[in-house]
Amino acid sequence: MAEDDDEREAIARLYRRAAFGLAPGELDDLAALGVDTVIDRLVDGDAHGVPAAPDDPWAGLELPLFDSGGAAVDAVDRWLDLLLGAARPFEEWMAWYWHGHLVSSVAVVVHVPTMVGQIRLLRRAGLGSFADLLRAITVDAAMLRYLDGGESTAAAPNENYSRELLELFALGVGSFTEDDVQAGARALTGWRIVADIANPDPVAAAGRGELVAANHDDTPQRYLGRRGVHDVDTVIDAVVSHEACAPFVASRLARAVLGPEADPGLLRDLGRRFRDADLDLRVLARGVLEAVAEGRTAGLVLGPMPWLLAAQRATGAVLDPEARHWALYDAGHLPFWPPNVGGWPGGANWLTSSTTAQRYTLAGAVAAATAVDHPARRAAAAGDLAALAGALGRPAGFGDATGSGGRRSRPATTASARWSWPSPHPTWCWRDQRSEPPAVPGPRRRRRRCRGGRRVGVARAARRPGAWSRRRPGRGPRCRRPARPGPGGGGVGRRQRRAEHPGAR
């Protein structure tokens, strides 16, 4: 019996750390297969009869090249729904992981179809050869736009991508020199984004990377200790053959799953295994998941996005797509919007006061959207923490901190204590909800006075460029129009605000 419990906890741990949680009853079905079979199905769904995911979850979605904001919300929502209900959750988790490692942001890329094309690439190549993935991302249209590779010519080489390729994507700090950055930049010159407006596929219409020979510097370079490097293929060959590549990539992926403080000896073993497999990501992934199943993990703080999807999956809660979109934006963990080329910081950064407050809000929204007869709702109402943990995919129970917090919490008794959740109205409003409180209560959200039309503060404006507040009758005390996308991720300008809303400053 104890061994069965250990297997159930190992499977639940796999789905918490390297997927997006478990649906009700799913753990029972997986436990009947055994943990080894579960790992096989996660890593290689084709070989074990797991239904394939949709080739293109964005099929049929209108993705205009120049968008006022709606297409970005729709594109992100389609991806979140795919992650939420994926039959092959680890494959989709790997695409999400690479989105935070091989980073591009719609704030700079601007064109939503171009970002969709990059996510397609990550889904397609995220568990294949790292060398193939790295070459494809180097000439991907979104990456060419994000790190200025599409503007790099023989006459004026741009070093942005060359530097990030070595420092953040493949080798790590201390494994290269400035001469390597300059040589790589010259070898990668000449790429351009070429649009195909007549193509019915909006991603292809937005453009793809093509080499313009006249703009390329084909002079052989000395790069990472190699001579004769002169184009994208020889650059990638030199990078993936470098002694630092396999340990760096393996440790980054392993820490994302096992925890930032994972055992260094285990990380070295995974790096050697990855190198010996010629940088086959499926081999590396299997090694990481086996370590998770064996319990060789460290503390890990889930980011708001995977945490929210796991909560939705466990409870069956259905949230308003646009409200979910902007809530994740406020939490700092919205797909398509990484904060910088380093990706989302993770770790203790997810425990700041603002992010924690937004996570409370998301938890309240999930609680309010959970069916009254759901086991998690019933267990919370009864104060049964063991049953609540089981309903939320934690068969071993909550940790000490969560358990003590749950015992101290009290049920809400008045309408004023219920969670506020944004209305589906596109102007994102907080309202005083006058209905029964959910069974899983949360702290009260203080109402804030509106500030005319001024910006809502440095920290919030940094997360949502151009966000502003303005009092509108019947819309609650604080209403903000979402930022309008534009070059560089800017929002609504002062002159445009005045034209649209007379009286706004």
C-alpha positions in Angstrom: 0.0 0.0 0.0 2.8 2.4 0.9 4.5 1.6 -2.5 1.2 2.5 -4.3 1.0 5.8 -2.4 4.6 6.5 -3.3 3.8 5.9 -7.0 0.8 8.1 -6.9 2.8 10.9 -5.3 5.6 10.5 -7.9 3.0 10.8 -10.8 1.4 13.8 -9.2 4.8 15.4 -8.7 5.6 14.8 -12.4 2.3 16.5 -13.5 2.8 19.4 -11.1 6.4 20.2 -12.2 6.5 19.2 -15.9 2.9 19.5 -17.1 -0.1 21.6 -16.1 -1.7 19.6 -13.3 -4.2 16.8 -13.1 -7.9 16.7 -13.9 -10.3 15.0 -11.4 -9.9 11.2 -11.6 -6.8 11.4 -13.8 -4.4 10.3 -11.1 -6.3 7.1 -10.6 -6.0 6.2 -14.3 -2.3 7.1 -14.4 -1.5 5.2 -11.2 -3.0 2.0 -12.8 -0.4 2.3 -15.6 2.6 2.8 -13.3 5.1 5.6 -13.1 7.5 4.1 -15.7 4.7 3.9 -18.3 3.6 7.4 -17.4 7.1 8.7 -18.1 7.2 6.8 -21.4 3.9 8.4 -22.4 5.0 11.9 -21.4 8.3 11.7 -23.3 7.3 9.8 -26.4 3.5 10.0 -27.0 3.8 8.7 -30.6 5.4 5.4 -29.5 2.8 4.8 -26.8 -0.5 5.6 -28.5 -1.2 8.9 -26.9 -3.5 11.0 -29.1 -1.7 13.7 -31.0 -2.3 17.4 -30.2 -3.8 19.7 -32.9 -1.2 20.6 -35.5 -2.3 24.2 -35.3 -4.5 25.4 -32.5 -4.7 28.8 -34.1 -6.4 27.5 -37.3 -9.3 29.6 -38.3 -8.3 32.5 -36.0 -8.2 35.9 -37.6 -4.6 37.2 -37.2 -4.2 40.5 -38.9 -0.7 41.8 -39.4 -1.6 45.1 -37.7 -3.8 44.6 -34.7 -5.5 46.8 -32.2 -5.1 44.3 -29.4 -7.9 41.7 -29.9 -5.8 39.3 -32.0 -3.1 39.1 -29.3 -5.7 38.2 -26.6 -7.3 35.6 -28.9 -3.9 34.0 -29.8 -2.8 33.8 -26.2 -6.2 32.4 -25.2 -6.0 29.7 -27.8 -2.6 28.6 -26.5 -3.7 28.7 -22.9 -6.7 26.5 -23.7 -4.5 24.1 -25.5 -2.1 23.8 -22.5 -5.1 23.4 -20.2 -6.5 20.4 -22.0 -3.5 18.9 -23.7 -3.5 15.1 -24.2 0.3 15.3 -24.3 1.0 17.8 -21.6 4.8 17.4 -21.4 5.2 18.2 -25.1 3.2 21.4 -24.6 5.1 22.2 -21.4 8.4 21.9 -23.4 7.1 24.5 -25.9 6.2 26.8 -23.0 9.6 26.2 -21.4 11.4 27.1 -24.7 9.2 30.2 -25.0 10.9 31.4 -21.8 14.4 30.3 -22.8 14.7 31.2 -26.5 12.8 34.4 -25.9 10.9 36.8 -28.1 8.2 39.2 -27.0 5.2 40.6 -28.9 6.1 44.0 -27.4 9.0 44.2 -29.8 8.0 41.8 -32.5 4.6 43.7 -32.8 3.1 41.3 -35.3 1.0 38.7 -33.6 1.1 36.2 -36.6 4.9 36.3 -36.3 4.8 35.3 -32.7 2.3 32.5 -33.4 4.8 31.2 -36.0 7.5 31.0 -33.4 5.3 29.1 -31.0 4.4 26.7 -33.8 8.2 26.1 -34.2 8.7 25.5 -30.5 5.8 23.0 -30.4 7.2 21.2 -33.4 10.9 21.1 -32.5 10.8 21.3 -28.7 11.7 17.6 -28.1 14.0 16.9 -31.0 17.6 17.8 -31.6 18.8 20.9 -29.8 21.1 21.7 -32.7 18.1 21.7 -35.1 16.0 23.8 -32.7 18.8 26.4 -32.3 19.3 26.7 -36.0 15.6 27.1 -36.7 15.2 29.8 -34.0 18.2 31.7 -35.2 16.5 32.4 -38.6 12.9 32.5 -37.2 11.1 35.7 -38.2 10.1 36.6 -34.6 13.7 36.2 -33.4 15.1 38.2 -36.4 12.8 41.0 -35.4 13.2 40.7 -31.7 17.0 40.8 -31.6 17.6 42.8 -34.7 19.0 40.0 -36.8 16.9 41.1 -39.7 18.8 44.4 -39.8 22.3 43.0 -39.6 24.4 43.4 -42.8 28.0 43.0 -43.8 28.4 46.8 -43.7 26.8 47.1 -40.2 26.8 43.8 -38.3 24.4 43.7 -35.3 25.7 41.9 -32.2 22.5 41.5 -30.3 21.6 37.9 -31.3 25.2 36.8 -31.5 25.7 37.8 -27.8 22.4 36.3 -26.5 23.0 33.1 -28.4 26.1 32.5 -26.4 25.3 34.0 -23.1 21.6 33.1 -22.6 20.6 30.4 -25.1 23.5 27.9 -25.4 26.7 28.4 -23.4 26.4 30.7 -20.5 28.5 33.6 -19.1 32.3 33.0 -19.1 32.3 30.5 -22.0 33.1 33.0 -24.8 34.9 36.3 -25.6 34.0 39.6 -27.2 35.9 38.5 -30.3 33.5 35.5 -30.5 30.5 37.8 -30.3 31.8 40.0 -33.1 32.8 37.0 -35.3 29.4 35.4 -34.8 27.7 38.6 -35.7 29.5 38.8 -39.0 28.8 35.2 -39.9 25.0 35.8 -39.2 24.7 38.8 -41.4 22.4 39.0 -44.4 19.1 37.6 -43.0 15.9 39.4 -43.8 12.2 39.0 -43.1 10.5 38.5 -46.5 6.6 38.8 -46.4 4.2 36.8 -48.6 1.1 38.9 -48.4 -0.8 36.7 -50.9 -0.4 33.6 -48.7 -3.7 32.6 -47.0 -1.8 31.5 -43.9 -1.4 34.6 -41.8 1.9 33.4 -40.3 3.4 32.9 -43.8 1.9 36.2 -45.0 3.7 38.0 -42.1 7.1 36.8 -43.4 9.8 34.3 -42.9 13.6 34.6 -42.6 15.6 34.5 -45.9 19.3 35.0 -46.6 20.1 37.9 -48.9 23.6 37.0 -50.2 24.4 40.6 -51.1 24.1 41.6 -47.5 26.0 38.6 -46.0 29.7 38.7 -44.9 31.0 35.4 -46.1 34.5 36.0 -44.8 35.8 33.0 -42.7 35.9 33.8 -39.0 37.7 32.4 -36.0 34.8 31.5 -33.7 34.8 29.6 -30.3 38.2 28.2 -31.2 37.2 27.1 -34.7 38.4 28.5 -38.0 36.3 28.9 -41.1 33.0 29.8 -39.5 31.1 31.9 -42.1 27.4 31.3 -42.0 24.5 30.1 -39.8 25.2 26.4 -40.2 28.9 26.7 -39.2 28.0 29.0 -36.3 25.5 26.5 -34.9 27.9 23.6 -35.4 30.6 25.5 -33.4 28.1 26.4 -30.6 26.6 22.9 -30.1 30.1 21.3 -30.2 31.4 23.6 -27.5 32.1 21.8 -24.2 29.9 24.2 -22.3 26.8 23.7 -24.4 25.4 20.4 -23.1 25.9 21.1 -19.4 24.4 24.6 -19.7 21.3 23.5 -21.6 20.8 20.4 -19.4 21.1 22.4 -16.1 18.7 25.1 -17.3 16.0 22.6 -18.2 16.7 20.5 -15.1 16.5 23.5 -12.7 13.2 24.5 -14.3 11.7 21.1 -13.3 13.7 19.9 -10.3 14.1 23.3 -8.7 16.8 26.0 -8.6 18.8 24.3 -5.9 18.9 20.9 -7.6 21.8 18.6 -6.8 24.9 19.7 -8.7 26.1 16.1 -9.1 22.7 15.2 -10.7 23.0 18.2 -13.0 26.5 17.1 -14.2 25.2 13.5 -14.8 22.3 14.9 -16.9 24.8 17.1 -18.9 27.0 14.1 -19.7 23.9 12.1 -20.7 22.7 14.9 -23.0 26.2 15.2 -24.6 26.5 11.5 -25.2 23.1 11.5 -26.9 24.2 14.2 -29.4 22.0 16.8 -27.7 18.8 14.8 -28.1 16.3 16.7 -26.0 14.1 13.6 -25.6 16.9 11.8 -23.9 17.6 14.8 -21.6 13.8 15.1 -20.8 13.6 11.4 -19.8 16.5 11.8 -17.4 14.9 14.9 -15.8 11.5 13.2 -15.4 13.1 10.1 -13.9 14.8 12.3 -11.3 11.5 13.8 -10.5 9.8 10.4 -10.1 12.7 9.3 -7.8 12.1 12.4 -5.6 15.5 14.0 -6.4 13.9 17.5 -6.4 14.3 20.8 -4.6 11.9 23.5 -3.7 10.2 25.0 -6.7 7.8 28.0 -6.9 5.4 27.7 -9.8 4.9 30.8 -11.8 1.4 32.2 -11.9 0.5 30.9 -15.4 1.2 27.1 -14.8 -0.2 27.5 -11.3 -3.4 28.9 -12.6 -3.8 26.3 -15.3 -3.2 23.5 -12.8 -5.9 25.1 -10.5 -8.3 25.3 -13.4 -7.6 21.7 -14.5 -8.1 20.4 -10.9 -11.4 22.3 -10.3 -12.9 22.5 -13.8 -13.2 26.3 -13.4 -13.9 28.1 -16.6 -12.7 31.7 -16.6 -13.5 34.6 -18.8 -10.7 34.6 -21.5 -10.0 38.3 -21.5 -10.1 38.6 -17.8 -7.7 35.7 -17.4 -5.5 37.3 -20.1 -5.1 40.7 -18.2 -4.9 39.0 -14.8 -1.9 37.0 -16.0 -0.4 40.2 -17.5 -0.8 41.9 -14.1 0.8 38.9 -12.5 3.8 39.3 -14.9 3.4 35.9 -16.5 1.5 36.3 -19.7 2.6 34.2 -22.8 3.9 36.4 -25.6 5.0 39.0 -23.0 8.3 37.9 -21.3 9.8 40.9 -19.6 13.2 40.9 -21.4 15.5 38.6 -23.3 16.4 36.7 -20.2 12.8 35.5 -19.9 10.7 35.3 -16.7 13.0 35.4 -13.7 11.2 32.7 -11.7 12.1 31.5 -8.2 11.5 34.0 -5.3 10.5 36.6 -7.8 7.1 34.9 -7.9 6.7 35.7 -4.2 6.8 39.5 -4.3 3.9 41.4 -2.8 2.4 42.5 -6.1 2.6 39.0 -7.7 1.3 37.3 -4.5 -1.7 39.7 -4.4 -2.5 39.0 -8.0 -2.2 35.2 -7.3 -4.8 35.7 -4.5 -7.1 37.3 -7.0 -6.7 34.5 -9.4 -7.3 31.9 -6.7 -10.5 33.7 -5.8 -11.6 33.7 -9.4 -11.0 29.9 -9.6 -12.9 29.4 -6.4 -15.8 31.4 -7.5 -16.0 29.5 -10.8 -15.7 26.1 -9.2 -19.0 24.1 -9.1 -20.6 24.0 -5.7 -20.6 20.2 -5.7 -17.0 19.8 -6.7 -14.9 17.8 -4.1 -12.5 20.7 -3.6 -15.3 23.0 -2.8 -16.9 20.6 -0.4 -13.6 19.8 1.3 -12.8 23.5 1.7 -16.3 24.2 3.2 -15.8 21.4 5.7 -12.2 22.5 6.6 -10.9 19.0 5.5 -7.4 19.9 4.3 -6.4 16.3 3.5 -9.4 15.9 1.2 -8.8 19.3 -0.3 -5.2 18.4 -1.1 -6.3 15.2 -2.8 -8.9 17.0 -4.9 -6.1 19.5 -6.0 -3.7 16.7 -7.1 -1.6 16.5 -4.0 -2.1 12.9 -2.6 0.6 13.4 0.0 -1.2 16.5 1.4 -0.1 20.1 1.7 3.2 21.3 3.0 3.5 22.7 6.5 3.2 26.3 5.4 0.1 25.7 3.3 -1.5 23.5 6.0 -1.0 26.0 8.8 -2.3 28.8 6.6 -5.4 26.8 5.8 -6.1 26.1 9.4 -5.8 29.8 10.3 -8.1 30.9 7.5 -11.8 31.6 8.2 -14.7 31.3 5.8 -16.1 34.5 4.4 -19.4 35.4 6.0 -20.4 38.6 4.2 -20.7 39.7 0.6 -18.1 42.3 1.2 -15.5 39.6 1.8 -15.9 37.9 -1.5 -13.3 38.0 -4.2 -13.7 40.6 -6.9 -13.1 39.4 -10.4 -12.8 41.5 -13.5 -16.0 41.8 -15.6 -15.8 40.6 -19.2 -16.1 44.2 -20.2 -13.0 45.1 -22.3 -12.2 48.1 -20.0 -11.2 45.8 -17.1 -13.2 47.0 -14.1 -13.4 46.0 -10.5 -16.9 45.9 -9.1 -18.5 45.3 -5.7 -20.0 41.9 -6.2 -23.3 41.4 -4.3 -23.7 37.6 -4.4 -22.9 34.7 -2.1 -19.2 34.3 -1.2 -17.3 31.2 -2.6 -16.5 28.4 -0.3 -12.8 29.0 -0.6 -12.4 32.6 0.7 -9.6 35.1 0.2 -8.5 38.4 1.6 -10.5 41.5 0.9 -9.3 43.6 -2.0 -9.3 47.3 -1.0 -11.0 49.7 -3.3 -8.7 52.4 -4.5 -9.6 55.9 -5.5 -9.4 56.8 -9.1 -6.7 59.3 -10.1 -8.2 61.2 -13.0 -6.4 60.0 -16.0 -2.9 59.8 -14.7 -0.7 56.7 -15.0 -1.3 54.1 -12.3 2.3 54.1 -10.9 5.8 53.2 -12.0 5.7 49.5 -11.1 2.3 48.8 -12.7 3.1 51.0 -15.8 6.3 49.0 -16.3 4.3 45.8 -16.4 1.5 47.2 -18.6 3.0 50.0 -20.8 0.7 52.9 -21.2 -1.9 51.6 -18.7 -4.0 54.5 -17.3 -7.0 54.9 -15.1 -10.1 57.1 -15.5 -13.3 57.4 -13.6 -16.3 56.3 -15.6 -19.9 56.4 -14.2 -21.2 52.9 -13.2 -17.8 51.2 -13.9 -16.5 51.0 -10.4 -13.8 53.0 -8.6 -10.9 52.1 -10.9 -11.1 51.3 -14.6 -8.2 51.0 -17.0 -8.2 50.6 -20.7 -5.7 47.9 -21.9 -2.6 49.3 -23.5 -2.8 49.4 -27.3 0.0 47.5 -28.9 2.5 49.4 -31.0 6.1 49.5 -31.9 8.1 48.8 -28.8 5.0 47.8 -26.8 3.9 51.4 -26.2 0.4 52.3 -25.1 -2.1 55.0 -25.8 -0.5 58.5 -26.3 -1.7 61.6 -24.4 -3.0 63.3 -27.6 -4.9 60.2 -28.6 -6.4 59.8 -25.1 -7.7 63.4 -25.3 -9.3 62.8 -28.6 -11.0 59.6 -27.5 -11.9 60.7 -24.0 -12.3 64.5 -23.6 -11.2 65.6 -20.2 -8.5 63.0 -19.7 -5.1 64.4 -18.9 
